[in-house]
C-alpha cells in the first residue's frame, strides 16, 4: 500500500526565498536553520542561524528554489508554517505565519505555540 505524501513542513514565500538566497550568498554559509527556543514573555521565540550542514536529526526543506534546515526539536512547533519576508519603511524582517501559534506578546518578539499533533 502506497503511503500518502507527507505535507511540506515549512514553505517560503517568494520574498523569503529571495532574501534567503541573498543572505546565504553574502555570508557564504551552507544553510539557514530555523527553529524555536524558550524565551520572551509569551514563552517561545523563533530563531534563525547559519549552519554549515544539517545535523543528523534536522529536516532539510526545499521550497521556492532554496533549501533551509529546520531544527529537529522545532518540527512539531513549525509544522505547516509559512516563512515570509516583510519590508516596511521602518524594518525588514522574516515573519512566521504559523497555524500552531496561539498568542504573541505585544512587541511581537515572542509567541505561544502549541505543538502540532504527530498523528
PAKEVO-876229 format. One line per field, with one value per atom (N, C-alpha, C): atom name; x, y, z; residue in one letter; residue number from 1. Coordinates in steps of 0.1 Angstrom, whole numbers, padded with zeros to 4 digits. Layout:
BEGIN
atome: CA | ...
px: X | ...
py: Y | ...
pz: Z | ...
residu: a | ...
num: NUM | ...
//
This chain:
BEGIN
atome: N | CA | C | N | CA | C | N | CA | C | N | CA | C | N | CA | C | N | CA | C | N | CA | C | N | CA | C | N | CA | C | N | CA | C | N | CA | C | N | CA | C | N | CA | C | N | CA | C | N | CA | C | N | CA | C | N | CA | C | N | CA | C | N | CA | C | N | CA | C | N | CA | C | N | CA | C | N | CA | C | N | CA | C | N | CA | C | N | CA | C | N | CA | C | N | CA | C | N | CA | C | N | CA | C | N | CA | C | N | CA | C | N | CA | C | N | CA | C | N | CA | C | N | CA | C | N | CA | C | N | CA | C | N | CA | C | N | CA | C | N | CA | C | N | CA | C | N | CA | C | N | CA | C | N | CA | C | N | CA | C | N | CA | C | N | CA | C | N | CA | C | N | CA | C | N | CA | C | N | CA | C | N | CA | C | N | CA | C | N | CA | C | N | CA | C | N | CA | C | N | CA | C | N | CA | C | N | CA | C | N | CA | C | N | CA | C | N | CA | C | N | CA | C | N | CA | C | N | CA | C | N | CA | C | N | CA | C | N | CA | C | N | CA | C | N | CA | C | N | CA | C | N | CA | C | N | CA | C | N | CA | C | N | CA | C | N | CA | C | N | CA | C | N | CA | C | N | CA | C | N | CA | C | N | CA | C | N | CA | C | N | CA | C | N | CA | C | N | CA | C | N | CA | C | N | CA | C | N | CA | C | N | CA | C | N | CA | C | N | CA | C | N | CA | C | N | CA | C | N | CA | C | N | CA | C | N | CA | C | N | CA | C | N | CA | C | N | CA | C | N | CA | C | N | CA | C | N | CA | C | N | CA | C | N | CA | C | N | CA | C | N | CA | C | N | CA | C | N | CA | C | N | CA | C | N | CA | C | N | CA | C | N | CA | C | N | CA | C | N | CA | C | N | CA | C | N | CA | C | N | CA | C | N | CA | C
px: 0008 | 0000 | 0009 | 0006 | 0014 | 0011 | 0021 | 0019 | 0015 | 0006 | 0002 | 0014 | 0015 | 0026 | 0026 | 0038 | 0039 | 0037 | 0030 | 0028 | 0041 | 0043 | 0055 | 0056 | 0067 | 0069 | 0068 | 0076 | 0076 | 0076 | 0069 | 0070 | 0076 | 0081 | 0087 | 0080 | 0076 | 0071 | 0082 | 0078 | 0089 | 0098 | 0093 | 0101 | 0111 | 0106 | 0115 | 0126 | 0122 | 0132 | 0143 | 0139 | 0149 | 0158 | 0153 | 0161 | 0170 | 0166 | 0175 | 0186 | 0183 | 0194 | 0204 | 0199 | 0208 | 0217 | 0211 | 0219 | 0229 | 0225 | 0234 | 0246 | 0243 | 0255 | 0264 | 0258 | 0266 | 0274 | 0269 | 0276 | 0283 | 0281 | 0289 | 0286 | 0275 | 0272 | 0265 | 0264 | 0258 | 0243 | 0237 | 0222 | 0218 | 0206 | 0199 | 0190 | 0192 | 0185 | 0174 | 0162 | 0151 | 0147 | 0142 | 0138 | 0130 | 0128 | 0122 | 0130 | 0129 | 0136 | 0127 | 0129 | 0121 | 0126 | 0117 | 0121 | 0110 | 0112 | 0103 | 0091 | 0083 | 0071 | 0060 | 0059 | 0049 | 0053 | 0066 | 0071 | 0081 | 0079 | 0088 | 0092 | 0103 | 0108 | 0113 | 0110 | 0115 | 0130 | 0139 | 0153 | 0157 | 0168 | 0174 | 0189 | 0196 | 0211 | 0217 | 0229 | 0237 | 0243 | 0243 | 0250 | 0256 | 0268 | 0275 | 0268 | 0262 | 0255 | 0244 | 0233 | 0223 | 0228 | 0223 | 0226 | 0218 | 0222 | 0215 | 0200 | 0195 | 0181 | 0173 | 0180 | 0173 | 0166 | 0156 | 0148 | 0153 | 0156 | 0160 | 0148 | 0144 | 0132 | 0137 | 0132 | 0134 | 0121 | 0121 | 0109 | 0113 | 0106 | 0108 | 0122 | 0129 | 0143 | 0154 | 0151 | 0161 | 0159 | 0170 | 0169 | 0172 | 0164 | 0166 | 0166 | 0171 | 0171 | 0162 | 0154 | 0145 | 0151 | 0153 | 0158 | 0149 | 0154 | 0146 | 0137 | 0141 | 0133 | 0121 | 0121 | 0111 | 0101 | 0103 | 0094 | 0079 | 0075 | 0061 | 0056 | 0065 | 0061 | 0059 | 0066 | 0067 | 0059 | 0053 | 0046 | 0035 | 0036 | 0025 | 0028 | 0039 | 0043 | 0047 | 0044 | 0049 | 0059 | 0070 | 0080 | 0079 | 0077 | 0077 | 0088 | 0090 | 0100 | 0093 | 0091 | 0084 | 0094 | 0091 | 0098 | 0088 | 0091 | 0082 | 0092 | 0086 | 0095 | 0103 | 0099 | 0106 | 0115 | 0112 | 0120 | 0119 | 0129 | 0129 | 0130 | 0122 | 0123 | 0116 | 0120 | 0113 | 0101 | 0090 | 0078 | 0073 | 0070 | 0064 | 0049 | 0042 | 0028 | 0025 | 0023 | 0023 | 0009 | 0003 | -0010 | -0010 | 0002 | 0003 | 0005 | 0006 | 0008 | -0005 | -0006 | -0019 | -0019 | -0008 | -0007 | 0007 | 0007 | 0020 | 0020 | 0032 | 0034 | 0031 | 0029 | 0026 | 0037 | 0050 | 0060 | 0062 | 0056 | 0057 | 0070 | 0078 | 0091 | 0090 | 0079 | 0078 | 0064 | 0062 | 0049 | 0046 | 0033 | 0029 | 0026 | 0032 | 0030 | 0026 | 0016 | 0011 | 0016 | 0024 | 0029 | 0017 | 0020 | 0010 | 0010 | -0002 | -0003 | 0005 | 0012 | 0020 | 0012 | 0000 | -0009 | -0015
py: -0012 | 0000 | 0012 | 0021 | 0034 | 0043 | 0049 | 0059 | 0072 | 0079 | 0093 | 0102 | 0112 | 0121 | 0129 | 0132 | 0140 | 0154 | 0162 | 0176 | 0183 | 0194 | 0202 | 0208 | 0206 | 0210 | 0225 | 0233 | 0247 | 0252 | 0262 | 0268 | 0282 | 0287 | 0301 | 0309 | 0321 | 0329 | 0333 | 0339 | 0344 | 0353 | 0363 | 0373 | 0366 | 0356 | 0350 | 0342 | 0335 | 0327 | 0336 | 0347 | 0357 | 0362 | 0365 | 0370 | 0359 | 0347 | 0336 | 0335 | 0335 | 0334 | 0345 | 0358 | 0369 | 0367 | 0364 | 0363 | 0351 | 0341 | 0329 | 0332 | 0340 | 0343 | 0353 | 0363 | 0373 | 0366 | 0356 | 0351 | 0338 | 0332 | 0320 | 0308 | 0308 | 0296 | 0286 | 0274 | 0263 | 0264 | 0266 | 0266 | 0276 | 0280 | 0288 | 0279 | 0279 | 0270 | 0278 | 0272 | 0279 | 0269 | 0276 | 0268 | 0277 | 0271 | 0279 | 0276 | 0286 | 0284 | 0290 | 0285 | 0291 | 0305 | 0314 | 0327 | 0337 | 0350 | 0360 | 0359 | 0369 | 0370 | 0361 | 0356 | 0347 | 0332 | 0330 | 0316 | 0311 | 0315 | 0309 | 0321 | 0319 | 0328 | 0320 | 0326 | 0320 | 0323 | 0314 | 0317 | 0312 | 0320 | 0316 | 0318 | 0308 | 0308 | 0302 | 0304 | 0298 | 0285 | 0275 | 0262 | 0258 | 0251 | 0246 | 0233 | 0225 | 0213 | 0210 | 0203 | 0199 | 0189 | 0188 | 0177 | 0165 | 0153 | 0141 | 0141 | 0148 | 0148 | 0159 | 0169 | 0181 | 0177 | 0185 | 0183 | 0193 | 0189 | 0198 | 0200 | 0213 | 0217 | 0224 | 0219 | 0226 | 0232 | 0245 | 0252 | 0265 | 0268 | 0280 | 0283 | 0272 | 0273 | 0274 | 0273 | 0273 | 0262 | 0259 | 0249 | 0256 | 0252 | 0256 | 0244 | 0245 | 0234 | 0238 | 0228 | 0230 | 0222 | 0228 | 0222 | 0211 | 0199 | 0187 | 0190 | 0197 | 0200 | 0209 | 0216 | 0225 | 0220 | 0208 | 0203 | 0204 | 0199 | 0199 | 0213 | 0222 | 0236 | 0244 | 0240 | 0248 | 0241 | 0229 | 0222 | 0230 | 0232 | 0240 | 0255 | 0259 | 0273 | 0278 | 0291 | 0298 | 0309 | 0309 | 0320 | 0330 | 0343 | 0354 | 0364 | 0373 | 0384 | 0397 | 0405 | 0418 | 0430 | 0440 | 0452 | 0463 | 0472 | 0484 | 0495 | 0507 | 0519 | 0519 | 0511 | 0510 | 0498 | 0487 | 0475 | 0465 | 0456 | 0444 | 0432 | 0422 | 0410 | 0398 | 0386 | 0374 | 0373 | 0368 | 0367 | 0352 | 0346 | 0333 | 0333 | 0327 | 0326 | 0311 | 0309 | 0296 | 0292 | 0282 | 0277 | 0272 | 0269 | 0263 | 0275 | 0287 | 0298 | 0302 | 0303 | 0307 | 0321 | 0327 | 0340 | 0346 | 0359 | 0366 | 0378 | 0382 | 0393 | 0406 | 0417 | 0430 | 0435 | 0432 | 0437 | 0428 | 0416 | 0407 | 0399 | 0399 | 0392 | 0378 | 0375 | 0361 | 0357 | 0343 | 0337 | 0326 | 0322 | 0309 | 0300 | 0288 | 0278 | 0265 | 0259 | 0245 | 0236 | 0225 | 0216 | 0209 | 0207 | 0200 | 0186 | 0179 | 0165 | 0157 | 0147 | 0139 | 0129 | 0128 | 0118 | 0124
pz: 0000 | 0000 | 0000 | -0009 | -0010 | 0001 | 0007 | 0017 | 0011 | 0018 | 0013 | 0014 | 0005 | 0006 | 0019 | 0024 | 0036 | 0032 | 0041 | 0038 | 0039 | 0032 | 0034 | 0048 | 0054 | 0068 | 0069 | 0061 | 0061 | 0047 | 0043 | 0030 | 0031 | 0020 | 0019 | 0008 | 0011 | 0001 | -0009 | -0020 | -0030 | -0023 | -0015 | -0009 | 0001 | 0009 | 0018 | 0011 | 0000 | -0007 | -0013 | -0019 | -0024 | -0013 | -0002 | 0009 | 0014 | 0015 | 0019 | 0010 | -0003 | -0014 | -0012 | -0009 | -0008 | 0005 | 0016 | 0028 | 0028 | 0021 | 0021 | 0012 | 0001 | -0008 | -0001 | 0007 | 0014 | 0025 | 0032 | 0043 | 0040 | 0029 | 0025 | 0033 | 0041 | 0049 | 0041 | 0046 | 0039 | 0039 | 0051 | 0052 | 0062 | 0061 | 0071 | 0079 | 0092 | 0101 | 0109 | 0109 | 0116 | 0128 | 0138 | 0150 | 0159 | 0171 | 0182 | 0195 | 0204 | 0217 | 0228 | 0240 | 0251 | 0254 | 0256 | 0259 | 0256 | 0261 | 0259 | 0268 | 0268 | 0278 | 0273 | 0261 | 0257 | 0257 | 0260 | 0262 | 0252 | 0239 | 0228 | 0219 | 0212 | 0202 | 0190 | 0178 | 0166 | 0165 | 0160 | 0159 | 0145 | 0140 | 0127 | 0129 | 0123 | 0124 | 0112 | 0110 | 0098 | 0103 | 0095 | 0098 | 0085 | 0087 | 0075 | 0070 | 0078 | 0074 | 0084 | 0080 | 0089 | 0098 | 0111 | 0120 | 0115 | 0121 | 0117 | 0118 | 0128 | 0131 | 0124 | 0119 | 0113 | 0100 | 0097 | 0084 | 0074 | 0062 | 0052 | 0043 | 0041 | 0034 | 0021 | 0010 | -0003 | -0007 | -0009 | -0014 | -0021 | -0032 | -0039 | -0043 | -0046 | -0051 | -0041 | -0028 | -0018 | -0008 | -0001 | 0010 | 0023 | 0033 | 0047 | 0056 | 0068 | 0077 | 0089 | 0093 | 0104 | 0115 | 0127 | 0139 | 0142 | 0145 | 0148 | 0160 | 0170 | 0182 | 0179 | 0167 | 0164 | 0154 | 0149 | 0138 | 0142 | 0153 | 0157 | 0160 | 0163 | 0165 | 0152 | 0142 | 0129 | 0118 | 0120 | 0110 | 0104 | 0091 | 0084 | 0083 | 0088 | 0088 | 0075 | 0072 | 0060 | 0065 | 0059 | 0063 | 0052 | 0056 | 0047 | 0050 | 0042 | 0044 | 0041 | 0052 | 0050 | 0051 | 0042 | 0042 | 0044 | 0054 | 0056 | 0056 | 0059 | 0060 | 0072 | 0082 | 0095 | 0097 | 0090 | 0093 | 0081 | 0081 | 0072 | 0082 | 0080 | 0089 | 0083 | 0087 | 0084 | 0094 | 0088 | 0096 | 0095 | 0106 | 0106 | 0106 | 0097 | 0097 | 0101 | 0114 | 0120 | 0125 | 0119 | 0124 | 0138 | 0143 | 0157 | 0167 | 0163 | 0172 | 0177 | 0191 | 0197 | 0203 | 0205 | 0211 | 0208 | 0210 | 0208 | 0218 | 0222 | 0231 | 0224 | 0231 | 0225 | 0215 | 0218 | 0210 | 0198 | 0198 | 0186 | 0186 | 0196 | 0196 | 0201 | 0209 | 0214 | 0212 | 0212 | 0208 | 0217 | 0217 | 0224 | 0212 | 0212 | 0202 | 0208 | 0203 | 0207 | 0197 | 0201 | 0191 | 0183 | 0170 | 0161 | 0166 | 0164 | 0167 | 0157 | 0162 | 0154 | 0145 | 0148 | 0141 | 0129
residu: x | x | x | x | x | x | x | x | x | x | x | x | x | x | x | x | x | x | x | x | x | x | x | x | x | x | x | x | x | x | x | x | x | x | x | x | x | x | x | x | x | x | x | x | x | x | x | x | x | x | x | x | x | x | x | x | x | x | x | x | x | x | x | x | x | x | x | x | x | x | x | x | x | x | x | x | x | x | x | x | x | x | x | x | x | x | x | x | x | x | x | x | x | x | x | x | x | x | x | x | x | x | x | x | x | x | x | x | x | x | x | x | x | x | x | x | x | x | x | x | x | x | x | x | x | x | x | x | x | x | x | x | x | x | x | x | x | x | x | x | x | x | x | x | x | x | x | x | x | x | x | x | x | x | x | x | x | x | x | x | x | x | x | x | x | x | x | x | x | x | x | x | x | x | x | x | x | x | x | x | x | x | x | x | x | x | x | x | x | x | x | x | x | x | x | x | x | x | x | x | x | x | x | x | x | x | x | x | x | x | x | x | x | x | x | x | x | x | x | x | x | x | x | x | x | x | x | x | x | x | x | x | x | x | x | x | x | x | x | x | x | x | x | x | x | x | x | x | x | x | x | x | x | x | x | x | x | x | x | x | x | x | x | x | x | x | x | x | x | x | x | x | x | x | x | x | x | x | x | x | x | x | x | x | x | x | x | x | x | x | x | x | x | x | x | x | x | x | x | x | x | x | x | x | x | x | x | x | x | x | x | x | x | x | x | x | x | x | x | x | x | x | x | x | x | x | x | x | x | x | x | x | x | x | x | x | x | x | x | x | x | x | x | x | x | x | x | x | x | x | x | x | x | x | x | x | x
num: 1 | 1 | 1 | 2 | 2 | 2 | 3 | 3 | 3 | 4 | 4 | 4 | 5 | 5 | 5 | 6 | 6 | 6 | 7 | 7 | 7 | 8 | 8 | 8 | 9 | 9 | 9 | 10 | 10 | 10 | 11 | 11 | 11 | 12 | 12 | 12 | 13 | 13 | 13 | 14 | 14 | 14 | 15 | 15 | 15 | 16 | 16 | 16 | 17 | 17 | 17 | 18 | 18 | 18 | 19 | 19 | 19 | 20 | 20 | 20 | 21 | 21 | 21 | 22 | 22 | 22 | 23 | 23 | 23 | 24 | 24 | 24 | 25 | 25 | 25 | 26 | 26 | 26 | 27 | 27 | 27 | 28 | 28 | 28 | 29 | 29 | 29 | 30 | 30 | 30 | 31 | 31 | 31 | 32 | 32 | 32 | 33 | 33 | 33 | 34 | 34 | 34 | 35 | 35 | 35 | 36 | 36 | 36 | 37 | 37 | 37 | 38 | 38 | 38 | 39 | 39 | 39 | 40 | 40 | 40 | 41 | 41 | 41 | 42 | 42 | 42 | 43 | 43 | 43 | 44 | 44 | 44 | 45 | 45 | 45 | 46 | 46 | 46 | 47 | 47 | 47 | 48 | 48 | 48 | 49 | 49 | 49 | 50 | 50 | 50 | 51 | 51 | 51 | 52 | 52 | 52 | 53 | 53 | 53 | 54 | 54 | 54 | 55 | 55 | 55 | 56 | 56 | 56 | 57 | 57 | 57 | 58 | 58 | 58 | 59 | 59 | 59 | 60 | 60 | 60 | 61 | 61 | 61 | 62 | 62 | 62 | 63 | 63 | 63 | 64 | 64 | 64 | 65 | 65 | 65 | 66 | 66 | 66 | 67 | 67 | 67 | 68 | 68 | 68 | 69 | 69 | 69 | 70 | 70 | 70 | 71 | 71 | 71 | 72 | 72 | 72 | 73 | 73 | 73 | 74 | 74 | 74 | 75 | 75 | 75 | 76 | 76 | 76 | 77 | 77 | 77 | 78 | 78 | 78 | 79 | 79 | 79 | 80 | 80 | 80 | 81 | 81 | 81 | 82 | 82 | 82 | 83 | 83 | 83 | 84 | 84 | 84 | 85 | 85 | 85 | 86 | 86 | 86 | 87 | 87 | 87 | 88 | 88 | 88 | 89 | 89 | 89 | 90 | 90 | 90 | 91 | 91 | 91 | 92 | 92 | 92 | 93 | 93 | 93 | 94 | 94 | 94 | 95 | 95 | 95 | 96 | 96 | 96 | 97 | 97 | 97 | 98 | 98 | 98 | 99 | 99 | 99 | 100 | 100 | 100 | 101 | 101 | 101 | 102 | 102 | 102 | 103 | 103 | 103 | 104 | 104 | 104 | 105 | 105 | 105 | 106 | 106 | 106 | 107 | 107 | 107 | 108 | 108 | 108 | 109 | 109 | 109 | 110 | 110 | 110 | 111 | 111 | 111 | 112 | 112 | 112 | 113 | 113 | 113 | 114 | 114 | 114 | 115 | 115 | 115 | 116 | 116 | 116 | 117 | 117 | 117 | 118 | 118 | 118 | 119 | 119 | 119
//
